[in-house]
Amino acid sequence: PTQPAAREYVWSRVQAGYLKYGIHVFWLDASEPQTPNGSPNGSHYKQGYAEQVGMTFPFFHSQTMHDGQVAQNQPPLMLLRSGWAGQQRYGGAVWSGDTHSVFETLETSIRAGLNIQLSGIAWWTTDIGGYSGGNPKDPQFNELIVRWFQYGATCPLFRQHGARPTEPWLLSNQSYELIVKVIELRASWQSYVMDAMKQVNETGLPVQRPLWYDFPDDAKTWSIED
């Protein structure tokens, strides 16, 4: 995608296969050069060798969609699995990828979300409950997914996804009721979230941010990571 002619060709296929049918929002899963054994030796992009510029793949991949949609007077919006510095200019949201359904991953997701938003990519989200694993009948998973929904409600984008049945009513009655409350709470925040996103656009202020960002004079906040 670092080659302009390649981006134009890919967009022409997207336009023919999706846009003309009214599809304007895209989930660009595997938005990185996903190869089982890495890039073959000597792989070369327009910008240079894969070893030098390969990690910029999602940046240019999102540019493909952005430039095409803007040319069609469509507001660009896409969800990607990978990111690169400055990618927010193309309207790309990033999620944390195919994570495991364990508490350790939820903890890591909080740190990851704070860091990526501090890096300028404002649209951050996760697969609520984790992608891989999770049994709706398991009490421990029920606790995990309720806690993850609570976290997810504070993220710029609020969404669930997973390689399992994800309907909330498949969980315990208590978990279902708690999750419904979280969903309703998030819905009630709609105007607040839109104001926060407007502020991101105008000032770069992250929606989620570590405590030290707002309280830099409080020494205790600098060691709090969540």
Sequence and secondary structure as in RCSB ss.txt:
>XXXX:A:sequence
PTQPAAREYVWSRVQAGYLKYGIHVFWLDASEPQTPNGSPNGSHYKQGYAEQVGMTFPFFHSQTMHDGQVAQNQP
PLMLLRSGWAGQQRYGGAVWSGDTHSVFETLETSIRAGLNIQLSGIAWWTTDIGGYSGGNPKDPQFNELIVRWFQ
YGATCPLFRQHGARPTEPWLLSNQSYELIVKVIELRASWQSYVMDAMKQVNETGLPVQRPLWYDFPDDAKTWSIE
D
>XXXX:A:secstr
  SHHHHHHHHHHHHHHTGGGT   EEE S S   TT S TT EETTEEHHHHGGGHHHHHHHHHHHHHHHTT  
  EEES   TTGGGGTEEEE  S BSSHHHHHHHHHHHHHHHHTT   EE  BT SB   TT HHHHHHHHHHHH
HHTTSSS  B  SS   GGGS HHHHHHHHHHHHHHHHTHHHHHHHHHHHHHH   SS  HHHH TT GGGGG  
 
